[in-house]
Each structure stands twice: as C-alpha cells, then as structure tokens.
Amino acid sequence: MDPRLAALLTRLQSTQFVDLAGSESYSVIRIGQALLNDAAATFLASSSVVRTVTLNPRADNRIDVQLKLAKPSFLPAFNVALHIEQQPQLPDSPELVLRLSGAGGLLRLAGPALASSAALPRGIRLDGDRIHVNVRHLLEQQRRADVLDYVEQLQVLTEESRLVLAVQLRVRLSS
C-alpha cells in the first residue's frame, strides 16, 4: 500500500472517521471457495482437534463441510451440512447461528471433542446441533473488533461455491 494512503487511513481511524461522518456504504462481497478454504485452514491451524476442514458453499444458505479430526485419529473424515439459521443482530447480538446436520453416529462420537472449550477457537461454540459464531470475538482475536462500530447490518449468505457477505456500513454523525 502506498505509504501516503496508509498514513491517511491511520489518521482517519485515529479520529474515528470524523471527516467521513454521515457516510454510508452497502457492499456485497463474494468469497470464492478456494479463498474461503485458505482462510479456514489458517484460522484452524492452531487447533489440536481439527486436522483439516473443507468448506463447499451451496445455494440456499447451506455449506457442505468435510471434517477430519486429529483426535481420535481412527475416525475417518466425515461430511456435515451447515444451514444458516440466524443472522447477527448488531450491535446487541453479534452471533451467527448455524444448524448442523449429517454424519449420523460420527457426529455423536466427535461432538464431545468438538464441544470442549479447547477444541474450538474462541468465539465459536457448539450447542447441540447449533454452532454459534460470535463475530465480535473472532474480530477481537485479529484486533479488529473496532470494525463493528461501523457495521449497521451484516448478513452471511451462500450461493453455489461462494460465501456472500452483505454489509451495510455507516459512520455516525458526532453529537
């Protein structure tokens, strides 16, 4: 990035974007399957339980997942489907809720290992057949939770081979 642009962005951020007060933006960001899987691999690199994960977004807010656990190592890779059930309601409830289905008995065997607090990254928890993804906690790990101060709405959707983020941003007028 050009150092002049970087300096300008740093200055804007330090003033909480006061010179852009009243600005709004609506963006739709389509993330291809390859990039999504690279990001998932990077995010789960420190997991002691999940060896590999492959995400395959489908139409109708569904993601097919192939998961290989590190422990117990005798379990084969298994497939599950995630259905987007509830969108984050910002700022009060920054949780995306996914309903888990598939894998039958394997999921019951692996469930306790996945549900342990050490197995899943902070911000992701398994509750029965629901996965709760706290967007704020995930961004905090990257030191970027301040981004949510400007997000009015966030929707996570899918289409064939793509994860779709629909984001409405607003820089509020100072009082």
Buried (B, 14 or more C-beta within 10 A) or exposed (E): EEEEEEEEEEEBEEEBBEEBEEEEEEEEEEBEBEEBBEEBBEBBEEBEBBBBBBBBBBEEBBBBBEBBBBEEEEBEBBBBBBBBBEBBEBEEBBBBBBBBEEBEEBBEBBBEBBEEEEBBBEBBBBEEBBBBBBBBBBBBEEEEBEEBBBBBBBBBBBEEBBBBEBBBBBBBEEE
